[in-house]
Amino acid sequence: MKYLLTPHMFNQISNRCWHMRWKLLQSSFLGFVLFTLLQSQINFSTPNVLVWVALFILFFSLQALIIASFIFFFKSLPSQKAKTQQWYKFYRTIEWCEAIIFTFLIPFPTIIYIYMIFI
């Protein structure tokens, strides 16, 4: 059975996006700082647009942080460097668990933000 989302495919994506890792972390950090500053400005009389912008910044920052962590996790696969079959199986199991987690984690902030808009 051939799987669409594999650790090897995630590794290839991570290698292509490796140059963006620090930009994503910086934008995530700056987004969290901006959200904190906007949060202190939001009162009971604040226009709804500012609240939605602050929430967009928060979810954008979360998305950037998740993508940056994805790039760092899948840059190199330990199973490719394993010396014995036992370590290879162990590393492969961990890589598959990470792949499953990131498959659900990457779209999560966007889905929650879209859900929040419509509800």
N, C-alpha and C positions, 0 to 999 in steps of 0.2 A: 504494500500500500504506500503510495506516495503522498506525503503531507505537503501542504502549501506553506505553512509557517514552521520552519525548522531552525534550530540553533545555527546551522551553517548559513542559511539565508539571512538570518539576523546579523551574523558576523559580516557578511558581504555588505549589507546595508550600513552597518556601523563603520566599516572601513571606508565606504564612500563618503560618509558624513563626519569623519573624524576631525576635519578642519573646523567644523562648526561647534565643537563641544564647549569651548570657553565662551563663545558668543552667547550660546544658549544659557550657560550658567550665569553670565553677567546679566543678561536680560531677565532671567528669573529673579536674581537678587534685586535688581533695580525695580522690577515689577512689585516685589514684596514691599520694598521701601516706599514706593509710590502709593501702593494700596494702604499702607499704614498711615502715610501722610493724609491721604484722602479720607480715611476712616476717622481721623481726628477732626476733620472739617465737616463731617456729616452730622447734622442736627435733625430735629423733628421737622424743621421747615425747609429742608433741603429738597431741591427738585429731584424727581425720580430719575432723570437722565444722569445726574452725577452718581447716584447709587448704582445704576446699571453699568456705568463706566468703571466704577470702583470694583464691582463684581467681575466685569470682563477682565480687568487687569489682574485680579486675583486668580481667575481660572487660566488666563494666558500664562501667568507665572508658574502655576502648577504644571501646565502642559509642557512648558519649556524645561522645567526641572526633570520631569519624567523622561522626556526625550534625551536630555543630556545624560541622565543616569543609564538609559538604554544604550547609548553610544559607549559609555565607559564599561558597562557590563559585557558587551559583546565585541569589544575591540579584538581581544584575543581569546580563543577558546582553549582552556587547559587540556581538553581531551586530545588536541592536536599535538601536545607536547608530552603526553603520557608515555611512560616507558614500558609498563606492563599492561596486560589485558585487564587485570583487576582494577587498576587505577583508571583505565580508559572507561570501563563501565560505570565506575563511580562518578567520574567527571561528566560523562554523557547524561547520567540521571539528573545531576544538578543542572546541567545546561538545558535539558528538556523542561525541568521545573521552572527555571528562569524564563524560558520561552513562553510557557503557558501563562505565567504571571504577567509578563509584559504584553502578551496578546490582549489581555483584558485591561491592563493598566493604562496603556497608551491612549485609547480612545475615551477613557473614563471621564476626565475633566470636561471634555467637549460635550459628551452625552449629558452629563449633569448640568452643564450650563444651558444647553438647549432645552432640557427638561424644565429647568428653572424659569426660562423665558415663557414657555407655554403654560406653565401652571401658575 
